[in-house]
């Protein structure tokens, strides 16, 4: 009887020890998303969760910054207090996230920024160069717009770095090389579909003719298509967006949208997950790991759908 009790106690001790060892080996990654309401960024987050779930002893703590830079900084503060092993950020703001990255640096916690970089601090950026997205849109419009074309531009949220980079890339590739093209108006739709639709409704009332709408993301472009369809003005208007979301791909296939710039969410998520795991393991990595953009039109959309 005593022998059985001793064996049971030993087994319990071994199980407890194994459990403690397993707990000690768990890798905890904290992930702060710019906003779950952003379809593209939510897709990256969901893909990141999928890849993390395939690796044993990895736990990811997800938070939503709701487009609030101070909220995101507070989330990073909480991650640091919790003693996470690594932090992944889709920053609300290029400049505004710097203090949070620097706090994580001081705490010795590796940081990866997805899609949007940080102005300062030590981290690895995983994503695509936003200047290139604008350039690909500019190349398409420069080559496909008729002489003396009139165009409209839907800007992203003013003040955000990627908003300016996408515009700069487009301007350099199109407007600076085709002085005959007239920019009728440029307005910020804050990357939101509803705002893209509302701005386009106003443009339809203000301008009897235009040849194209260039949008800094797909959501605003999709909103523009809704407005143009209701007004019976969609035919003959070239529309381009950025991200390659499913709805945009379908619209390109149907001929309602001329181009989308594919920002490959699964590749960004997989690369981001691999990079943070390597950073946690102490590997030296470059400051930037690029996932290339792809120009998607009706000619190649079947190749890239459902990416």
KATA-V613185 format. One record per backbone hydrogen bond with DSSP energy under -0.5 kcal/mol. NH is the residue of the N-H (numbers start at 0). CO is the residue of the C=O. E is the energy in kcal/mol with one decimal. If there is no record, write none. Layout:
BEGIN
nh: [NH;NH]
co: [CO;CO]
e: [E;E]
END
This chain:
BEGIN
nh: [4;5;6;7;8;9;10;11;12;13;14;15;16;17;18;19;20;21;22;23;24;25;25;26;27;28;28;29;30;31;32;32;37;38;41;42;43;44;45;46;47;48;49;50;51;52;53;53;54;55;57;58;60;61;62;64;66;67;68;71;72;73;74;75;76;77;78;79;80;81;82;82;83;84;85;86;87;88;89;90;90;96;97;99;100;101;102;103;104;105;106;107;108;109;109;111;112;113;113;114;115;118;122;123;124;125;126;129;131;132;133;134;135;136;137;138;139;140;141;142;143;144;148;150;151;152;153;154;154;159;163;164;165;166;167;168;169;170;171;172;173;174;175;176;177;180;181;182;183;183;184;186;188;190;191;195;196;197;198;199;200;201;202;203;204;205;206;207;210;211;212;213;214;214;215;217;220;221;222;223;224;225;226;227;228;229;230;231;231;232;233;236;237;237;239;240;242;248;249;250;251;252;253;254;254;255;256;257;258;259;260;261;261;262;263;264;265;267;268;269;270;271;272;273;274;275;276;277;278;279;280;281;282;288;290;291;293;295;295;296;299;300;302;303;303;304;306]
co: [0;1;2;3;4;5;6;7;8;9;10;11;12;13;14;15;16;17;18;19;20;21;22;56;25;26;58;85;60;87;30;62;34;36;37;38;39;40;41;42;43;44;45;46;47;48;49;50;51;53;54;26;28;59;30;32;33;64;66;67;68;69;70;71;72;73;74;75;76;77;78;79;78;27;27;109;29;111;31;88;115;92;94;96;96;97;98;99;100;101;102;104;103;84;107;86;123;88;111;125;113;93;120;110;286;112;288;127;128;128;129;130;131;132;133;134;135;136;137;138;139;140;145;181;211;184;213;152;186;156;159;160;161;162;163;164;165;166;167;168;169;169;170;173;173;177;148;180;150;181;150;152;154;154;188;191;192;193;194;195;196;197;198;199;200;201;202;205;149;149;237;151;212;239;153;241;216;217;218;219;220;221;222;223;224;225;226;227;228;227;227;233;210;235;212;258;260;244;245;246;247;248;249;250;251;250;250;238;238;295;240;259;293;242;261;262;306;263;264;265;266;267;268;269;270;271;272;273;274;275;276;278;277;124;126;289;261;259;293;294;296;296;299;299;300;300;303]
e: [-2.2;-2.3;-2.3;-2.6;-2.5;-2.3;-2.6;-2.4;-2.2;-2.5;-2.6;-2.5;-2.8;-2.6;-2.4;-2.5;-2.4;-2.5;-2.5;-2.3;-1.5;-0.6;-0.9;-3.2;-0.6;-0.6;-3.0;-2.8;-3.2;-2.5;-0.6;-2.5;-1.6;-0.7;-2.6;-1.8;-1.8;-2.2;-2.6;-2.3;-2.7;-2.3;-1.8;-2.4;-2.5;-2.1;-0.7;-0.8;-1.6;-0.5;-0.9;-3.0;-2.9;-0.7;-2.3;-3.0;-3.1;-1.8;-0.6;-2.0;-2.1;-2.4;-2.2;-2.1;-2.3;-2.2;-2.2;-2.4;-2.1;-2.1;-0.7;-1.0;-1.7;-2.5;-1.2;-2.4;-3.3;-2.9;-2.5;-0.6;-0.6;-1.8;-1.3;-0.6;-2.0;-2.6;-2.0;-2.1;-2.2;-2.4;-1.5;-1.5;-2.6;-0.7;-0.5;-2.3;-2.3;-3.2;-0.5;-2.2;-3.1;-2.9;-0.5;-1.7;-3.6;-2.9;-1.6;-0.6;-1.3;-1.0;-1.7;-2.0;-2.5;-1.8;-2.6;-2.9;-1.8;-2.4;-2.8;-1.8;-1.4;-2.3;-1.1;-3.0;-1.8;-2.3;-3.1;-0.8;-3.0;-1.6;-1.6;-2.4;-2.1;-1.7;-2.9;-2.5;-2.0;-3.0;-2.3;-1.8;-2.2;-0.6;-3.0;-0.9;-1.8;-2.1;-3.1;-0.5;-2.8;-0.9;-0.7;-1.9;-2.7;-0.6;-2.3;-2.1;-2.3;-2.3;-2.6;-1.8;-2.4;-1.8;-2.3;-2.7;-1.3;-1.7;-3.1;-0.5;-3.5;-1.0;-2.6;-2.9;-0.5;-2.4;-2.3;-2.2;-1.4;-3.0;-1.9;-2.2;-2.2;-1.9;-2.0;-2.6;-2.5;-2.1;-1.9;-0.6;-0.9;-2.9;-0.7;-1.9;-2.7;-0.6;-1.7;-1.5;-3.4;-2.3;-2.2;-2.1;-2.4;-2.4;-2.0;-0.6;-0.9;-1.9;-1.6;-1.6;-1.7;-2.1;-1.6;-0.8;-3.1;-1.8;-0.7;-1.2;-0.9;-2.5;-2.8;-2.8;-2.6;-2.7;-2.5;-2.5;-2.6;-2.3;-2.1;-2.0;-2.7;-2.4;-1.7;-1.2;-2.6;-3.1;-2.6;-0.5;-1.2;-2.8;-0.6;-0.5;-1.0;-1.3;-1.0;-0.7;-1.0;-1.4;-1.1]
END
